[in-house]
């Protein structure tokens, strides 16, 4: 009866709101519970839950009253408190341990992860770990800037492994939570329980390990936890915003252990991958955007996957709230809605700007880049500058670029372009370096 109640509400909503609105906000809603006339309904995101509680709570209460002649309260949520799943009950140091299983989110799975050049290696490594935890790549250390999908990939490992073997004890946590729990355990004289909890799992997933920086006591405890799990061939997966060697004040022995497995980095997605991410999200949300609008968003927002997805959620909310049909969504409208996410006005890219940025990147005075010298440490950055001039200012001829860089003719620019493109295709680190320079030129 309870779930039927929500189905009846959905039927009424479908009759009273626009089809696009219904598909966007209610299609994937799920009945959770009904107790003391409080109806709890689950939706996909925090944003959707907040939006529905603010904008549709009154309408749904009215529908419930009309259907059942009784007053109800309605609350939308994006997370459901899961009952503790006592999967492992074992004795460690004479103490019985009931390990909760995961704290994983279902939507973080491999099917929902869009694979591109920027993340293919990390994706393949994560899938390999999920298929054979404790055997392949242990530990797996995933790093990259915020919003690139590290948590998604990490939790996808847990979800995949759990689906293959429901008896696995999988624990996901953040470094901050690990630290806080350790402090509480010290204060309550219960370190034995704390250690038993973290050392009796099959897969330990720890987010934001860079927050171990400068925490000597936590580093000491994590070092021993790490060793205990590794000795028992249990899988460890860590994420960070930087590689181990770049984490400030991290003990050398931890750096060594983190680097003993596999390091996999997530870079900024290229244009094609950004388009694919948007299309995947649009499909998930049962939404529609014209192709030119999708391309505009992909061209304008390139800092992170999270920013891309957030931009789409905002557009969906705006069009639904203002009752704008899909065919009326334009680039100008989207530009207005996302004005604070899109660089106010991209500064005009000039040859001087490119020269200045490359000069700073490689520590070579601008004048030296324009000199005739063929020394490799100067010629290579010059090639980079000419290559970027060609791709970032397409209106310029090769001859104009050659003249600016004080080269004899355009063949020098062609040579530079071939040289850089070859290295760009074969060297992922160099590709990341070029993308960083481009971002600096564009003042992202």
Beta strands, then each sheet from edge to edge (+ up, - down):
strand 1: 30-35
strand 2: 38-42
strand 3: 73-77
strand 4: 88-92
strand 5: 95-99
strand 6: 140-144
strand 7: 170-174
strand 8: 203-207
strand 9: 235-240
strand 10: 262-266
sheet 1: 1+ 2- 3-
sheet 2: 4+ 5-
sheet 3: 7+ 8+ 9+ 6+ 10+
end
